[in-house]
Amino acid sequence: MRIGLFSNMDDCEACRSLLWELRSKGNDAFVIALDFGAREKKWSDDNTTLFLSSCDALLDMPDLGLDVVHCCSLKDMGEFAHTYAEAMDIPMVCSCDGTCALHVSFLTKECVMAAIASDAEVARVIEKNHVMRHLVAIPKEESVVVYAEKVTDVYRQAILDYAARAKIETIVPNGTHLVVGTSVFGKQVQSIAVSLDDYAQLKLKKGRRLVPQELDYLIGRQSGIGAYEKCLRKISCRDHSEKEVREWLKKDYPQDVAESVIARLKREGYIDDEKYCRTQVELLGKALWGRKQIVRQLMEKGIASNVIELVIKETELDGYGNAYKVGEKVLKAHGNGSLRKTQDKIRKKLAGRGYESEEIENALESLDYGETELREKKNLKKCAEKAMKRYGRKLSGAALWNKVFQYCMMQGYGTDDIGIVLEELKYNEEN
């Protein structure tokens, strides 16, 4: 095993005993230390220590072929060791003592696999702050032989665990998300759909290894990406309310996924109930729906009543004008009956479309019934003849005429007009 022991210049002698014990066990170990007086880099006479003037000097060197990086002085060397470990894609192990127990930020880096605590108290501090899952407590009183054996076991486990982490091999754009291809032990494992937000937040890049929590998080988020794109396809056809989107999502996705997708769609402006309300009020108004029906339809879509009232007030619907237009259409379609029956149909139609009583009566008074009135006697005669044909098969005489009279009344014709028409029909029948 080839091990790089990163240490402060002042601490080089402190890790010598560990260095020699590791080498005595057949490991190829050496110290990497900072020496600001050195020219970029130099080796010690016995080739056990590599002195560097800066981190850049180490990164400019050819790959040292390390299997693991051990930062023996986390407080001052943590960033230096991490930079190299990350660049070389190898695991990192950290030693912590009482002086640096609070300087644990480097233990959260993705390449750090284990923390070797110098005593139980330091281990407790690290574990309490949940910065490292793999924690090895090795008391200071241990002999260097036992210490080296335990540390070697940590190295082996760190190398195995690190290699088992999913490594990002490819990142390919795919519509509104990215497809991240990962591998373990160099073998393709899976492709994960990743949102652009997660990509930026987790600072994903090719070659980066994912900690288990990150991998679980990204895998768990995939259903949300599918749900988000499903909603986008629907919304691209026409606007929808928040309630509608929630109802689609709850059929196929858990509540937390649905709420997350809805929050994102609202944040990006794809869901906006007030904007949706304005569009619908305008469209329903043009479709000649009355105010009450518009309110009813929007409330069914989950729009808040105060939003509806505000939008309708600002839109200034032409209730009288629209009611008149609906009345005209009904009059043209049903103007071949009695005037009263035609007016009843207009009134019923307007009420069904949500117009106010005042708007309905105003429309009825404004309509032109001239043609209907001119055709009324002719229409009444057709109505009476139809009734005689229908009931004449079973009735005759006074019973038949009474039935015809009742039928014409039900169609909205006046009794005087019915009497005149029936007298004409009787006369024609007798002659």
C-alpha angles and dihedrals in degrees: 000000000000111000131186113204108201112203142158115261089247092051099050093103090048092065096038093095091053090045094054094043090052091049091048088059091057098264120137098230131162139165123251111201139170119245111173090194093060123097103246094298143351138168124234118248092260093045092237097113131048111202117205132187093209145350089261089062090059094046090051091058124091115265108289090209095236119173094197140006118222115195104203094184109041098177098063104015101041098098092041093052093042093051091055095043092050093047092050094040095234131132123264130214123196132205117212129193133177094275094059103030090114094047094078102131092109090058089072093060116114096239094052108100105172143010119216107207118205093216142002094263093057089046089052092052092050094045092047091056091050093227098133131033095188104060125166118191112205114174119228090237093068115112116252090248093055091040092053092048092051093045091050089054088052090051092052093048092045091052092049094046093046093050089050091058117103111257121207108240102166138016114194126177114236115179110290094356144037129249110223115198115206135189137193120206087357094300123118108254110171148325116242126200107227127187119232089243093056091044091057097039095050092040092229120190139161112284095023118130119224121226113229092255091054093048092049090047094052093045090049091051095056095086088054091056091051090048092048093052092045089056092047091056091053095043091049089067095051141332119280134192125248090250092055092050092048091052092052093048098046090060093064109014138055118258095253091054091047093050092047092051092046091050090052093047091050092047091052093046097248091118116046116151094193092051090045090050093052092050093048094047090053093046095044090047091053088048087059098247117155125240097258093051092047090053091047094051093047093049089053087056089056099254113153114251094234091054091050093050092048094049094046090050092051093044094054099210115215096232096168094046094047093046089053091052092051090048091052091054092050091047092053092047098044104025093115095080133065120309092240093050091048091051090049090054091049091049092049092047094051093047090051091052091054105257122154119251092247091052091049095051091045090053092048092052093048099050120102110237095175098117093042091053092048091052096041098096091046090048091048091054091051089048092052093047090050090052093048090052092048098047099027091085093068105019136053141173120010093350091059094047092049091051092049090049092052092047093053091049090054088055090060103259122141120254095237092052091046091051092052094049093047091051089053091050092048092050092049090048094050092048 
